[in-house]
Amino acid sequence: MTFSPMDSDVQSPDDAPLREAGFSSVKIVRERAVDVPDEVLAEAASTEEIQRFRENGGLLSVTVRGRKP
């Protein structure tokens, strides 16, 4: 799920744990893909697992902002 940094108080199933922890006004500020070379992945995963990892979007770095009273 991708949101613009300008989205205000985005509510999605993905932010449920943050809301359950008491956060409000949860916003995804930044989202970027992290390139993990196949050689590194091969140290911990099979070829099939690496392929599924790539097909499912790989690894994302996400910066989230919220308020906790």
C-alpha positions in Angstrom: 0.0 0.0 0.0 1.5 3.3 -1.0 0.4 6.7 0.3 1.4 10.2 -0.5 3.2 12.1 2.3 0.4 14.6 2.0 -2.3 12.1 3.0 -3.9 13.2 6.3 -4.7 10.7 9.0 -4.6 7.8 6.6 -6.4 4.8 8.1 -5.6 1.4 6.8 -5.3 -2.2 8.2 -1.5 -1.7 8.0 -1.6 1.0 10.7 -3.9 -0.9 13.1 -1.0 -1.9 15.4 0.1 1.8 15.7 -3.5 2.8 16.5 -3.8 0.0 19.1 -0.7 1.4 20.7 -2.4 4.7 21.2 -1.1 6.6 18.2 -3.4 8.9 16.1 -2.8 11.0 13.0 -0.7 8.2 11.6 0.9 9.1 8.3 3.4 7.4 6.0 6.0 10.1 5.4 8.4 8.2 3.2 8.5 4.8 1.5 11.4 3.5 -0.5 12.6 0.2 -1.9 15.8 -1.3 -0.4 17.9 -3.2 -2.8 19.1 -6.5 -1.3 21.4 -8.4 -3.7 20.6 -12.0 -4.5 24.0 -13.0 -3.1 23.0 -11.8 0.3 19.6 -13.3 0.2 21.1 -16.6 -0.9 22.8 -16.9 2.4 19.5 -17.3 4.1 16.9 -18.2 1.5 16.3 -20.7 -1.3 16.0 -19.7 -4.9 12.2 -20.1 -4.7 12.0 -18.0 -1.6 14.1 -15.2 -3.3 11.8 -15.3 -6.3 8.7 -15.0 -4.1 10.4 -12.2 -2.1 11.0 -10.3 -5.4 7.5 -11.0 -6.7 6.0 -9.6 -3.5 7.7 -6.3 -3.7 11.0 -7.0 -1.8 12.0 -5.0 1.2 10.7 -1.5 1.9 11.9 1.2 4.3 9.0 3.1 5.7 9.0 6.3 7.8 5.8 6.7 9.7 4.7 9.7 11.8 2.0 9.8 14.4 0.9 11.4 17.6 0.6 9.8 21.0 -1.2 11.8 23.7 
